[in-house]
Amino acid sequence: MTPAEFKSCRESLGLSTRWLADRWGVSEYSVQRWERSRLLPDDLQADLLGLQVRFAAEVAKGIEEHGDAIIVPRTNAESVQDFPATWWRLIAWQIRLKTGGVILYYDDDTDGLDDEVDDLEGDDEQA
């Protein structure tokens, strides 16, 4: 796996260099170095490819179990199964693309959401 392939894969899974460093028991600098100029060791490549399989399985499961809403964590503190919130939000996005469902945070109150699209008028305040 080339450095560019590694970084692309990591980002597509919503995983940070810090998260992978903690998972693999290495420094964050090592992960960053693999993304810049070194080949990823075979055992870590196998783990990363396993994470891709898990990601795809979570998407498939979400499509199968799809309801009207796909609930995701807003922050890592709310995340589940030791994966970062970005992991779950990217899975939800893939489910949404296939099902048309709506993505909500765990604590969203849909009654308080405006139905109108924000046209951004007044956002360019002049002094």
N, C-alpha and C positions, 0 to 999 in steps of 0.2 A: 504494500500500500504506500503510495507516494505521500509526501507531506501534504500536498494539495488535496488528495483524496481523503486523507485522515481528517483534515480540518473541515472539509465539506461534509463528511459523514458526521463528525461530532456536532457541527452546527445544525445539521438537518434533524438531529435527535434532541436538540435543545439542551445539550450538556455543556457545561463550562469546563475550562481547563482545570479549575480548582476542584470541581466535582470528580473529574476523572483522576486527578492526582490523588485525591483522598481514596477513591475506590481501588486504585492500583498500588497505593503505598509508596508513591514516588513524589518528588517535588513538582510543584507547578511549573517550574522552569524546565524540567525534563519534558513535560507534555508540550510546552510551547516550543521547545527545541525540535521535537518530532514534527511539529507542524511547519517549522521553518526550513529545516535542512537535514533531517535524519529519517531513516526508515523506522517505522514503528516495529518493535520486537514482535515476533510471531505470536507469543502467548497473549500479548495485549491486543494484537490485531484480532485474534480469535474471540477475545472477550467483547471487543467493539462490534464485531459482526454478530455475536450473540445478542448484543443490545439491539441491533437492527432487527433481528428476528423477533425479539420481545416487543419492540415498538410496533411492528407490523401485526403481531398477534393482538396487541391492545387495540389497534385500529379496527381489526376484523371483529373483535369481541364487542367493541363499541357500536359498530354498524349493526351487528346482530341484535344487540340489546337496546338499540336506539329508541328513545322516547322523543318528546317534543323538545327537550332541553338536554344539553350536554353540560354537566357541572364540572368546573375546574377550580383549582386553587388559585388565589390571587397572589399569594406569597409562598416562599419556600417553607415558612413556618406552618402553613396550612396543608402542605403537600403530604402525600401518602406513599407508603411502600419505599421510602428512602430515595425516591427520584425527585429531582427538582421540579418546581412548578412549571417551568418552561417546557419540560418533557411532556407533561400532561396537557398543556395548552396546545402544543403542536399536534398531539394525538387528537385532541378535540377538533382542531382545524381540519384535519384529514377526514374525520368522521362527518363534520359539517359539509365538506365539499361533496361527499358521497350521498348524504341524506337530506341536506337542506335544513338540518336542525339549527337551533339557536344555541349559542354558547353563553353560559352564565357563570359568574363566580359563585362560590358556596353561599356568600352572604348577600347576593343581589336581591333587591326588592324591585321586581318588575313593575309593581304598581306605581312606583315613583319615577319611572323613566318617561321622558317626553317621547311622543310618537313622531314629532316633527324632526326633520334632519336639521342640524345646526348649519346655518348658511355662513357662519363665520363673520357676519356683519358686526362691526364695532370692535373686532379683535385688533385692528390696527389703530390703537389710540395714539393720537398726536398730542404732543406736549404743548 
